[in-house]
Amino acid sequence: MNQNLKIHDIIFQNRVKLHLFETSQRKIWTIVGKEKEHWIDPELNFCSCSGYYFGMLKNKNHVII
């Protein structure tokens, strides 16, 4: 499945959650997968998925939605 179709499915299946921390106004996004949930912090360019982790170890870029 190509990446655009994956993104489309995730959005239109309501598998994206926004967590807004009122005091700091920090936003964390949760993406609900078929087996796991991962959180994304776009301001820090961080994703909790293993692809991001291992990509950082190998010094590769990881696409954060």
CHARMM internal coordinates of N, CA and C (Angstrom, degrees):
IC EDIT
DIST 1 N 1 CA 1.4544
DIST 1 CA 1 C 1.5273
ANGL 1 N 1 CA 1 C 108.00
DIST 1 C 2 N 1.3385
ANGL 1 CA 1 C 2 N 116.45
DIHE 1 N 1 CA 1 C 2 N 132.11
DIST 2 N 2 CA 1.4602
ANGL 1 C 2 N 2 CA 117.17
DIHE 1 CA 1 C 2 N 2 CA -178.67
DIST 2 CA 2 C 1.5274
ANGL 2 N 2 CA 2 C 111.08
DIHE 1 C 2 N 2 CA 2 C -76.28
DIST 2 C 3 N 1.3160
ANGL 2 CA 2 C 3 N 116.04
DIHE 2 N 2 CA 2 C 3 N 163.09
DIST 3 N 3 CA 1.4656
ANGL 2 C 3 N 3 CA 121.64
DIHE 2 CA 2 C 3 N 3 CA -172.39
DIST 3 CA 3 C 1.5262
ANGL 3 N 3 CA 3 C 112.26
DIHE 2 C 3 N 3 CA 3 C -64.42
DIST 3 C 4 N 1.3357
ANGL 3 CA 3 C 4 N 118.77
DIHE 3 N 3 CA 3 C 4 N -38.61
DIST 4 N 4 CA 1.4627
ANGL 3 C 4 N 4 CA 120.71
DIHE 3 CA 3 C 4 N 4 CA 179.85
DIST 4 CA 4 C 1.5175
ANGL 4 N 4 CA 4 C 111.52
DIHE 3 C 4 N 4 CA 4 C -63.68
DIST 4 C 5 N 1.3151
ANGL 4 CA 4 C 5 N 117.53
DIHE 4 N 4 CA 4 C 5 N -39.13
DIST 5 N 5 CA 1.4572
ANGL 4 C 5 N 5 CA 121.22
DIHE 4 CA 4 C 5 N 5 CA 178.31
DIST 5 CA 5 C 1.5218
ANGL 5 N 5 CA 5 C 110.68
DIHE 4 C 5 N 5 CA 5 C -68.04
DIST 5 C 6 N 1.3257
ANGL 5 CA 5 C 6 N 117.35
DIHE 5 N 5 CA 5 C 6 N -38.87
DIST 6 N 6 CA 1.4681
ANGL 5 C 6 N 6 CA 121.40
DIHE 5 CA 5 C 6 N 6 CA 176.11
DIST 6 CA 6 C 1.5216
ANGL 6 N 6 CA 6 C 110.98
DIHE 5 C 6 N 6 CA 6 C -60.41
DIST 6 C 7 N 1.3325
ANGL 6 CA 6 C 7 N 116.46
DIHE 6 N 6 CA 6 C 7 N -46.68
DIST 7 N 7 CA 1.4652
ANGL 6 C 7 N 7 CA 121.23
DIHE 6 CA 6 C 7 N 7 CA 179.67
DIST 7 CA 7 C 1.5179
ANGL 7 N 7 CA 7 C 110.21
DIHE 6 C 7 N 7 CA 7 C -61.69
DIST 7 C 8 N 1.3213
ANGL 7 CA 7 C 8 N 117.07
DIHE 7 N 7 CA 7 C 8 N -44.78
DIST 8 N 8 CA 1.4649
ANGL 7 C 8 N 8 CA 121.89
DIHE 7 CA 7 C 8 N 8 CA 178.52
DIST 8 CA 8 C 1.5232
ANGL 8 N 8 CA 8 C 110.66
DIHE 7 C 8 N 8 CA 8 C -57.91
DIST 8 C 9 N 1.3200
ANGL 8 CA 8 C 9 N 117.52
DIHE 8 N 8 CA 8 C 9 N -47.86
DIST 9 N 9 CA 1.4677
ANGL 8 C 9 N 9 CA 121.75
DIHE 8 CA 8 C 9 N 9 CA -179.89
DIST 9 CA 9 C 1.5250
ANGL 9 N 9 CA 9 C 111.71
DIHE 8 C 9 N 9 CA 9 C -61.42
DIST 9 C 10 N 1.3125
ANGL 9 CA 9 C 10 N 117.22
DIHE 9 N 9 CA 9 C 10 N -44.24
DIST 10 N 10 CA 1.4670
ANGL 9 C 10 N 10 CA 121.26
DIHE 9 CA 9 C 10 N 10 CA -179.18
DIST 10 CA 10 C 1.5203
ANGL 10 N 10 CA 10 C 110.53
DIHE 9 C 10 N 10 CA 10 C -61.01
DIST 10 C 11 N 1.3251
ANGL 10 CA 10 C 11 N 117.02
DIHE 10 N 10 CA 10 C 11 N -44.72
DIST 11 N 11 CA 1.4657
ANGL 10 C 11 N 11 CA 120.66
DIHE 10 CA 10 C 11 N 11 CA -178.11
DIST 11 CA 11 C 1.5186
ANGL 11 N 11 CA 11 C 111.31
DIHE 10 C 11 N 11 CA 11 C -68.54
DIST 11 C 12 N 1.3187
ANGL 11 CA 11 C 12 N 117.90
DIHE 11 N 11 CA 11 C 12 N -48.81
DIST 12 N 12 CA 1.4550
ANGL 11 C 12 N 12 CA 120.78
DIHE 11 CA 11 C 12 N 12 CA -174.10
DIST 12 CA 12 C 1.5243
ANGL 12 N 12 CA 12 C 113.85
DIHE 11 C 12 N 12 CA 12 C -78.81
DIST 12 C 13 N 1.3038
ANGL 12 CA 12 C 13 N 117.96
DIHE 12 N 12 CA 12 C 13 N -9.17
DIST 13 N 13 CA 1.4620
ANGL 12 C 13 N 13 CA 121.33
DIHE 12 CA 12 C 13 N 13 CA 173.00
DIST 13 CA 13 C 1.5244
ANGL 13 N 13 CA 13 C 110.74
DIHE 12 C 13 N 13 CA 13 C -97.55
DIST 13 C 14 N 1.3346
ANGL 13 CA 13 C 14 N 116.42
DIHE 13 N 13 CA 13 C 14 N 12.01
DIST 14 N 14 CA 1.4745
ANGL 13 C 14 N 14 CA 122.77
DIHE 13 CA 13 C 14 N 14 CA 178.27
DIST 14 CA 14 C 1.5246
ANGL 14 N 14 CA 14 C 112.28
DIHE 13 C 14 N 14 CA 14 C 54.49
DIST 14 C 15 N 1.3287
ANGL 14 CA 14 C 15 N 115.99
DIHE 14 N 14 CA 14 C 15 N 44.77
DIST 15 N 15 CA 1.4614
ANGL 14 C 15 N 15 CA 120.63
DIHE 14 CA 14 C 15 N 15 CA 179.87
DIST 15 CA 15 C 1.5169
ANGL 15 N 15 CA 15 C 112.11
DIHE 14 C 15 N 15 CA 15 C -103.04
DIST 15 C 16 N 1.3355
ANGL 15 CA 15 C 16 N 116.14
DIHE 15 N 15 CA 15 C 16 N 22.26
DIST 16 N 16 CA 1.4616
ANGL 15 C 16 N 16 CA 121.96
DIHE 15 CA 15 C 16 N 16 CA 178.42
DIST 16 CA 16 C 1.5189
ANGL 16 N 16 CA 16 C 108.11
DIHE 15 C 16 N 16 CA 16 C -120.62
DIST 16 C 17 N 1.3250
ANGL 16 CA 16 C 17 N 116.66
DIHE 16 N 16 CA 16 C 17 N 129.39
DIST 17 N 17 CA 1.4669
ANGL 16 C 17 N 17 CA 121.46
DIHE 16 CA 16 C 17 N 17 CA 178.95
DIST 17 CA 17 C 1.5231
ANGL 17 N 17 CA 17 C 108.69
DIHE 16 C 17 N 17 CA 17 C -123.42
DIST 17 C 18 N 1.3194
ANGL 17 CA 17 C 18 N 115.57
DIHE 17 N 17 CA 17 C 18 N 140.96
DIST 18 N 18 CA 1.4613
ANGL 17 C 18 N 18 CA 121.32
DIHE 17 CA 17 C 18 N 18 CA 175.06
DIST 18 CA 18 C 1.5166
ANGL 18 N 18 CA 18 C 108.38
DIHE 17 C 18 N 18 CA 18 C -107.55
DIST 18 C 19 N 1.3149
ANGL 18 CA 18 C 19 N 116.26
DIHE 18 N 18 CA 18 C 19 N 128.92
DIST 19 N 19 CA 1.4635
ANGL 18 C 19 N 19 CA 122.27
DIHE 18 CA 18 C 19 N 19 CA 175.39
DIST 19 CA 19 C 1.5233
ANGL 19 N 19 CA 19 C 106.42
DIHE 18 C 19 N 19 CA 19 C -111.42
DIST 19 C 20 N 1.3151
ANGL 19 CA 19 C 20 N 116.55
DIHE 19 N 19 CA 19 C 20 N 113.39
DIST 20 N 20 CA 1.4587
ANGL 19 C 20 N 20 CA 121.63
DIHE 19 CA 19 C 20 N 20 CA -179.95
DIST 20 CA 20 C 1.5148
ANGL 20 N 20 CA 20 C 108.48
DIHE 19 C 20 N 20 CA 20 C -107.26
DIST 20 C 21 N 1.3156
ANGL 20 CA 20 C 21 N 115.87
DIHE 20 N 20 CA 20 C 21 N 119.31
DIST 21 N 21 CA 1.4539
ANGL 20 C 21 N 21 CA 121.41
DIHE 20 CA 20 C 21 N 21 CA 178.35
DIST 21 CA 21 C 1.5249
ANGL 21 N 21 CA 21 C 107.28
DIHE 20 C 21 N 21 CA 21 C -89.34
DIST 21 C 22 N 1.3202
ANGL 21 CA 21 C 22 N 115.57
DIHE 21 N 21 CA 21 C 22 N 112.15
DIST 22 N 22 CA 1.4618
ANGL 21 C 22 N 22 CA 120.97
DIHE 21 CA 21 C 22 N 22 CA -169.45
DIST 22 CA 22 C 1.5219
ANGL 22 N 22 CA 22 C 114.01
DIHE 21 C 22 N 22 CA 22 C -60.72
DIST 22 C 23 N 1.2986
ANGL 22 CA 22 C 23 N 118.08
DIHE 22 N 22 CA 22 C 23 N -44.31
DIST 23 N 23 CA 1.4603
ANGL 22 C 23 N 23 CA 120.42
DIHE 22 CA 22 C 23 N 23 CA -175.76
DIST 23 CA 23 C 1.5264
ANGL 23 N 23 CA 23 C 111.87
DIHE 22 C 23 N 23 CA 23 C -62.89
DIST 23 C 24 N 1.3154
ANGL 23 CA 23 C 24 N 116.91
DIHE 23 N 23 CA 23 C 24 N -48.19
DIST 24 N 24 CA 1.4675
ANGL 23 C 24 N 24 CA 121.22
DIHE 23 CA 23 C 24 N 24 CA -176.52
DIST 24 CA 24 C 1.5278
ANGL 24 N 24 CA 24 C 113.40
DIHE 23 C 24 N 24 CA 24 C -93.78
DIST 24 C 25 N 1.3281
ANGL 24 CA 24 C 25 N 117.08
DIHE 24 N 24 CA 24 C 25 N -13.07
DIST 25 N 25 CA 1.4712
ANGL 24 C 25 N 25 CA 123.01
DIHE 24 CA 24 C 25 N 25 CA -174.82
DIST 25 CA 25 C 1.5344
ANGL 25 N 25 CA 25 C 111.88
DIHE 24 C 25 N 25 CA 25 C 63.03
DIST 25 C 26 N 1.3143
ANGL 25 CA 25 C 26 N 116.10
DIHE 25 N 25 CA 25 C 26 N 20.39
DIST 26 N 26 CA 1.4627
ANGL 25 C 26 N 26 CA 120.61
DIHE 25 CA 25 C 26 N 26 CA 177.76
DIST 26 CA 26 C 1.5242
ANGL 26 N 26 CA 26 C 109.34
DIHE 25 C 26 N 26 CA 26 C -74.88
DIST 26 C 27 N 1.3285
ANGL 26 CA 26 C 27 N 115.82
DIHE 26 N 26 CA 26 C 27 N 140.84
DIST 27 N 27 CA 1.4616
ANGL 26 C 27 N 27 CA 121.45
DIHE 26 CA 26 C 27 N 27 CA -179.47
DIST 27 CA 27 C 1.5209
ANGL 27 N 27 CA 27 C 109.27
DIHE 26 C 27 N 27 CA 27 C -116.85
DIST 27 C 28 N 1.3090
ANGL 27 CA 27 C 28 N 115.22
DIHE 27 N 27 CA 27 C 28 N 128.03
DIST 28 N 28 CA 1.4597
ANGL 27 C 28 N 28 CA 122.34
DIHE 27 CA 27 C 28 N 28 CA 174.54
DIST 28 CA 28 C 1.5290
ANGL 28 N 28 CA 28 C 106.47
DIHE 27 C 28 N 28 CA 28 C -123.55
DIST 28 C 29 N 1.2967
ANGL 28 CA 28 C 29 N 116.23
DIHE 28 N 28 CA 28 C 29 N 133.52
DIST 29 N 29 CA 1.4580
ANGL 28 C 29 N 29 CA 121.64
DIHE 28 CA 28 C 29 N 29 CA 178.88
DIST 29 CA 29 C 1.5208
ANGL 29 N 29 CA 29 C 109.15
DIHE 28 C 29 N 29 CA 29 C -104.72
DIST 29 C 30 N 1.3290
ANGL 29 CA 29 C 30 N 116.53
DIHE 29 N 29 CA 29 C 30 N 140.49
DIST 30 N 30 CA 1.4575
ANGL 29 C 30 N 30 CA 121.98
DIHE 29 CA 29 C 30 N 30 CA 174.01
DIST 30 CA 30 C 1.5187
ANGL 30 N 30 CA 30 C 108.10
DIHE 29 C 30 N 30 CA 30 C -114.53
DIST 30 C 31 N 1.3184
ANGL 30 CA 30 C 31 N 115.92
DIHE 30 N 30 CA 30 C 31 N 130.68
DIST 31 N 31 CA 1.4528
ANGL 30 C 31 N 31 CA 122.40
DIHE 30 CA 30 C 31 N 31 CA 175.30
DIST 31 CA 31 C 1.5226
ANGL 31 N 31 CA 31 C 106.73
DIHE 30 C 31 N 31 CA 31 C -108.41
DIST 31 C 32 N 1.3276
ANGL 31 CA 31 C 32 N 115.98
DIHE 31 N 31 CA 31 C 32 N 121.26
DIST 32 N 32 CA 1.4592
ANGL 31 C 32 N 32 CA 121.46
DIHE 31 CA 31 C 32 N 32 CA -178.38
DIST 32 CA 32 C 1.5235
ANGL 32 N 32 CA 32 C 108.26
DIHE 31 C 32 N 32 CA 32 C -92.16
DIST 32 C 33 N 1.3183
ANGL 32 CA 32 C 33 N 115.03
DIHE 32 N 32 CA 32 C 33 N 114.74
DIST 33 N 33 CA 1.4536
ANGL 32 C 33 N 33 CA 120.50
DIHE 32 CA 32 C 33 N 33 CA 178.97
DIST 33 CA 33 C 1.5167
ANGL 33 N 33 CA 33 C 111.14
DIHE 32 C 33 N 33 CA 33 C -92.82
DIST 33 C 34 N 1.3073
ANGL 33 CA 33 C 34 N 115.78
DIHE 33 N 33 CA 33 C 34 N -174.25
DIST 34 N 34 CA 1.4627
ANGL 33 C 34 N 34 CA 120.57
DIHE 33 CA 33 C 34 N 34 CA 179.68
DIST 34 CA 34 C 1.5189
ANGL 34 N 34 CA 34 C 111.43
DIHE 33 C 34 N 34 CA 34 C -72.43
DIST 34 C 35 N 1.3279
ANGL 34 CA 34 C 35 N 116.49
DIHE 34 N 34 CA 34 C 35 N -30.89
DIST 35 N 35 CA 1.4603
ANGL 34 C 35 N 35 CA 120.47
DIHE 34 CA 34 C 35 N 35 CA -178.52
DIST 35 CA 35 C 1.5211
ANGL 35 N 35 CA 35 C 113.41
DIHE 34 C 35 N 35 CA 35 C -119.70
DIST 35 C 36 N 1.3297
ANGL 35 CA 35 C 36 N 117.80
DIHE 35 N 35 CA 35 C 36 N -27.25
DIST 36 N 36 CA 1.4641
ANGL 35 C 36 N 36 CA 121.45
DIHE 35 CA 35 C 36 N 36 CA -174.51
DIST 36 CA 36 C 1.5211
ANGL 36 N 36 CA 36 C 110.29
DIHE 35 C 36 N 36 CA 36 C -138.76
DIST 36 C 37 N 1.3244
ANGL 36 CA 36 C 37 N 114.78
DIHE 36 N 36 CA 36 C 37 N 167.73
DIST 37 N 37 CA 1.4551
ANGL 36 C 37 N 37 CA 121.82
DIHE 36 CA 36 C 37 N 37 CA 170.44
DIST 37 CA 37 C 1.5238
ANGL 37 N 37 CA 37 C 108.00
DIHE 36 C 37 N 37 CA 37 C -115.12
DIST 37 C 38 N 1.3241
ANGL 37 CA 37 C 38 N 115.61
DIHE 37 N 37 CA 37 C 38 N 143.35
DIST 38 N 38 CA 1.4599
ANGL 37 C 38 N 38 CA 120.87
DIHE 37 CA 37 C 38 N 38 CA 177.39
DIST 38 CA 38 C 1.5102
ANGL 38 N 38 CA 38 C 108.47
DIHE 37 C 38 N 38 CA 38 C -128.84
DIST 38 C 39 N 1.3258
ANGL 38 CA 38 C 39 N 116.49
DIHE 38 N 38 CA 38 C 39 N 145.32
DIST 39 N 39 CA 1.4566
ANGL 38 C 39 N 39 CA 118.35
DIHE 38 CA 38 C 39 N 39 CA 176.84
DIST 39 CA 39 C 1.5103
ANGL 39 N 39 CA 39 C 109.99
DIHE 38 C 39 N 39 CA 39 C -110.02
DIST 39 C 40 N 1.3249
ANGL 39 CA 39 C 40 N 112.97
DIHE 39 N 39 CA 39 C 40 N 149.21
DIST 40 N 40 CA 1.4567
ANGL 39 C 40 N 40 CA 121.83
DIHE 39 CA 39 C 40 N 40 CA -176.19
DIST 40 CA 40 C 1.5184
ANGL 40 N 40 CA 40 C 108.91
DIHE 39 C 40 N 40 CA 40 C -126.82
DIST 40 C 41 N 1.3180
ANGL 40 CA 40 C 41 N 115.86
DIHE 40 N 40 CA 40 C 41 N 135.19
DIST 41 N 41 CA 1.4597
ANGL 40 C 41 N 41 CA 121.82
DIHE 40 CA 40 C 41 N 41 CA 172.83
DIST 41 CA 41 C 1.5275
ANGL 41 N 41 CA 41 C 106.82
DIHE 40 C 41 N 41 CA 41 C -120.92
DIST 41 C 42 N 1.3436
ANGL 41 CA 41 C 42 N 117.26
DIHE 41 N 41 CA 41 C 42 N 95.98
DIST 42 N 42 CA 1.4682
ANGL 41 C 42 N 42 CA 119.97
DIHE 41 CA 41 C 42 N 42 CA -177.31
DIST 42 CA 42 C 1.5250
ANGL 42 N 42 CA 42 C 113.66
DIHE 41 C 42 N 42 CA 42 C -61.46
DIST 42 C 43 N 1.3327
ANGL 42 CA 42 C 43 N 117.84
DIHE 42 N 42 CA 42 C 43 N -31.16
DIST 43 N 43 CA 1.4631
ANGL 42 C 43 N 43 CA 120.03
DIHE 42 CA 42 C 43 N 43 CA -179.38
DIST 43 CA 43 C 1.5304
ANGL 43 N 43 CA 43 C 111.37
DIHE 42 C 43 N 43 CA 43 C -65.85
DIST 43 C 44 N 1.3165
ANGL 43 CA 43 C 44 N 116.68
DIHE 43 N 43 CA 43 C 44 N -33.10
DIST 44 N 44 CA 1.4645
ANGL 43 C 44 N 44 CA 121.07
DIHE 43 CA 43 C 44 N 44 CA 178.91
DIST 44 CA 44 C 1.5262
ANGL 44 N 44 CA 44 C 112.45
DIHE 43 C 44 N 44 CA 44 C -96.80
DIST 44 C 45 N 1.3506
ANGL 44 CA 44 C 45 N 116.31
DIHE 44 N 44 CA 44 C 45 N -1.05
DIST 45 N 45 CA 1.4580
ANGL 44 C 45 N 45 CA 122.01
DIHE 44 CA 44 C 45 N 45 CA -175.74
DIST 45 CA 45 C 1.5302
ANGL 45 N 45 CA 45 C 110.10
DIHE 44 C 45 N 45 CA 45 C 53.59
DIST 45 C 46 N 1.3406
ANGL 45 CA 45 C 46 N 115.23
DIHE 45 N 45 CA 45 C 46 N 51.60
DIST 46 N 46 CA 1.4630
ANGL 45 C 46 N 46 CA 121.65
DIHE 45 CA 45 C 46 N 46 CA -176.03
DIST 46 CA 46 C 1.5231
ANGL 46 N 46 CA 46 C 110.91
DIHE 45 C 46 N 46 CA 46 C -126.32
DIST 46 C 47 N 1.3146
ANGL 46 CA 46 C 47 N 115.59
DIHE 46 N 46 CA 46 C 47 N 141.00
DIST 47 N 47 CA 1.4583
ANGL 46 C 47 N 47 CA 123.28
DIHE 46 CA 46 C 47 N 47 CA 174.01
DIST 47 CA 47 C 1.5280
ANGL 47 N 47 CA 47 C 107.36
DIHE 46 C 47 N 47 CA 47 C -134.98
DIST 47 C 48 N 1.3269
ANGL 47 CA 47 C 48 N 117.31
DIHE 47 N 47 CA 47 C 48 N 142.23
DIST 48 N 48 CA 1.4629
ANGL 47 C 48 N 48 CA 120.17
DIHE 47 CA 47 C 48 N 48 CA -177.45
DIST 48 CA 48 C 1.5295
ANGL 48 N 48 CA 48 C 113.27
DIHE 47 C 48 N 48 CA 48 C -86.56
DIST 48 C 49 N 1.3310
ANGL 48 CA 48 C 49 N 117.89
DIHE 48 N 48 CA 48 C 49 N 3.72
DIST 49 N 49 CA 1.4663
ANGL 48 C 49 N 49 CA 119.62
DIHE 48 CA 48 C 49 N 49 CA -178.20
DIST 49 CA 49 C 1.5298
ANGL 49 N 49 CA 49 C 111.32
DIHE 48 C 49 N 49 CA 49 C -76.85
DIST 49 C 50 N 1.3145
ANGL 49 CA 49 C 50 N 115.45
DIHE 49 N 49 CA 49 C 50 N 159.43
DIST 50 N 50 CA 1.4667
ANGL 49 C 50 N 50 CA 119.98
DIHE 49 CA 49 C 50 N 50 CA -178.51
DIST 50 CA 50 C 1.5270
ANGL 50 N 50 CA 50 C 111.78
DIHE 49 C 50 N 50 CA 50 C -67.82
DIST 50 C 51 N 1.3366
ANGL 50 CA 50 C 51 N 117.57
DIHE 50 N 50 CA 50 C 51 N -29.80
DIST 51 N 51 CA 1.4615
ANGL 50 C 51 N 51 CA 120.36
DIHE 50 CA 50 C 51 N 51 CA 177.99
DIST 51 CA 51 C 1.5157
ANGL 51 N 51 CA 51 C 112.03
DIHE 50 C 51 N 51 CA 51 C -61.30
DIST 51 C 52 N 1.3308
ANGL 51 CA 51 C 52 N 116.01
DIHE 51 N 51 CA 51 C 52 N -39.34
DIST 52 N 52 CA 1.4668
ANGL 51 C 52 N 52 CA 120.34
DIHE 51 CA 51 C 52 N 52 CA 177.24
DIST 52 CA 52 C 1.5277
ANGL 52 N 52 CA 52 C 109.71
DIHE 51 C 52 N 52 CA 52 C -67.11
DIST 52 C 53 N 1.3163
ANGL 52 CA 52 C 53 N 116.18
DIHE 52 N 52 CA 52 C 53 N -47.27
DIST 53 N 53 CA 1.4695
ANGL 52 C 53 N 53 CA 121.47
DIHE 52 CA 52 C 53 N 53 CA -177.45
DIST 53 CA 53 C 1.5337
ANGL 53 N 53 CA 53 C 111.40
DIHE 52 C 53 N 53 CA 53 C -58.63
DIST 53 C 54 N 1.3280
ANGL 53 CA 53 C 54 N 115.93
DIHE 53 N 53 CA 53 C 54 N -53.08
DIST 54 N 54 CA 1.4609
ANGL 53 C 54 N 54 CA 118.80
DIHE 53 CA 53 C 54 N 54 CA -177.51
DIST 54 CA 54 C 1.5234
ANGL 54 N 54 CA 54 C 111.63
DIHE 53 C 54 N 54 CA 54 C -70.61
DIST 54 C 55 N 1.3348
ANGL 54 CA 54 C 55 N 117.05
DIHE 54 N 54 CA 54 C 55 N -31.16
DIST 55 N 55 CA 1.4592
ANGL 54 C 55 N 55 CA 120.10
DIHE 54 CA 54 C 55 N 55 CA 174.99
DIST 55 CA 55 C 1.5164
ANGL 55 N 55 CA 55 C 111.60
DIHE 54 C 55 N 55 CA 55 C -63.25
DIST 55 C 56 N 1.3315
ANGL 55 CA 55 C 56 N 116.30
DIHE 55 N 55 CA 55 C 56 N -38.81
DIST 56 N 56 CA 1.4609
ANGL 55 C 56 N 56 CA 119.95
DIHE 55 CA 55 C 56 N 56 CA 178.08
DIST 56 CA 56 C 1.5297
ANGL 56 N 56 CA 56 C 110.51
DIHE 55 C 56 N 56 CA 56 C -67.42
DIST 56 C 57 N 1.3291
ANGL 56 CA 56 C 57 N 116.76
DIHE 56 N 56 CA 56 C 57 N -37.31
DIST 57 N 57 CA 1.4641
ANGL 56 C 57 N 57 CA 119.55
DIHE 56 CA 56 C 57 N 57 CA 177.27
DIST 57 CA 57 C 1.5270
ANGL 57 N 57 CA 57 C 111.29
DIHE 56 C 57 N 57 CA 57 C -64.09
DIST 57 C 58 N 1.3283
ANGL 57 CA 57 C 58 N 115.52
DIHE 57 N 57 CA 57 C 58 N -35.36
DIST 58 N 58 CA 1.4646
ANGL 57 C 58 N 58 CA 120.34
DIHE 57 CA 57 C 58 N 58 CA 180.00
DIST 58 CA 58 C 1.5275
ANGL 58 N 58 CA 58 C 111.85
DIHE 57 C 58 N 58 CA 58 C -91.39
DIST 58 C 59 N 1.3296
ANGL 58 CA 58 C 59 N 116.16
DIHE 58 N 58 CA 58 C 59 N 3.98
DIST 59 N 59 CA 1.4635
ANGL 58 C 59 N 59 CA 122.72
DIHE 58 CA 58 C 59 N 59 CA 179.20
DIST 59 CA 59 C 1.5240
ANGL 59 N 59 CA 59 C 111.94
DIHE 58 C 59 N 59 CA 59 C 61.36
DIST 59 C 60 N 1.3436
ANGL 59 CA 59 C 60 N 116.41
DIHE 59 N 59 CA 59 C 60 N 44.15
DIST 60 N 60 CA 1.4594
ANGL 59 C 60 N 60 CA 121.72
DIHE 59 CA 59 C 60 N 60 CA 177.07
DIST 60 CA 60 C 1.5201
ANGL 60 N 60 CA 60 C 108.94
DIHE 59 C 60 N 60 CA 60 C -113.26
DIST 60 C 61 N 1.3264
ANGL 60 CA 60 C 61 N 115.25
DIHE 60 N 60 CA 60 C 61 N 154.25
DIST 61 N 61 CA 1.4588
ANGL 60 C 61 N 61 CA 120.20
DIHE 60 CA 60 C 61 N 61 CA 176.64
DIST 61 CA 61 C 1.5199
ANGL 61 N 61 CA 61 C 110.23
DIHE 60 C 61 N 61 CA 61 C -77.32
DIST 61 C 62 N 1.3318
ANGL 61 CA 61 C 62 N 115.74
DIHE 61 N 61 CA 61 C 62 N 149.25
DIST 62 N 62 CA 1.4568
ANGL 61 C 62 N 62 CA 122.68
DIHE 61 CA 61 C 62 N 62 CA 177.35
DIST 62 CA 62 C 1.5178
ANGL 62 N 62 CA 62 C 107.02
DIHE 61 C 62 N 62 CA 62 C -128.14
DIST 62 C 63 N 1.3089
ANGL 62 CA 62 C 63 N 117.61
DIHE 62 N 62 CA 62 C 63 N 129.59
DIST 63 N 63 CA 1.4624
ANGL 62 C 63 N 63 CA 121.34
DIHE 62 CA 62 C 63 N 63 CA -178.04
DIST 63 CA 63 C 1.5097
ANGL 63 N 63 CA 63 C 109.37
DIHE 62 C 63 N 63 CA 63 C -75.85
DIST 63 C 64 N 1.3276
ANGL 63 CA 63 C 64 N 115.56
DIHE 63 N 63 CA 63 C 64 N 123.30
DIST 64 N 64 CA 1.4577
ANGL 63 C 64 N 64 CA 121.22
DIHE 63 CA 63 C 64 N 64 CA 174.86
DIST 64 CA 64 C 1.5093
ANGL 64 N 64 CA 64 C 106.87
DIHE 63 C 64 N 64 CA 64 C -111.19
DIST 64 C 65 N 1.3000
ANGL 64 CA 64 C 65 N 114.53
DIHE 64 N 64 CA 64 C 65 N 123.14
DIST 65 N 65 CA 1.4668
ANGL 64 C 65 N 65 CA 121.10
DIHE 64 CA 64 C 65 N 65 CA -177.50
DIST 65 CA 65 C 1.5000
ANGL 65 N 65 CA 65 C 110.92
DIHE 64 C 65 N 65 CA 65 C -61.42
END
COOR INIT
IC SEED 1 N 1 CA 1 C
IC BUILD
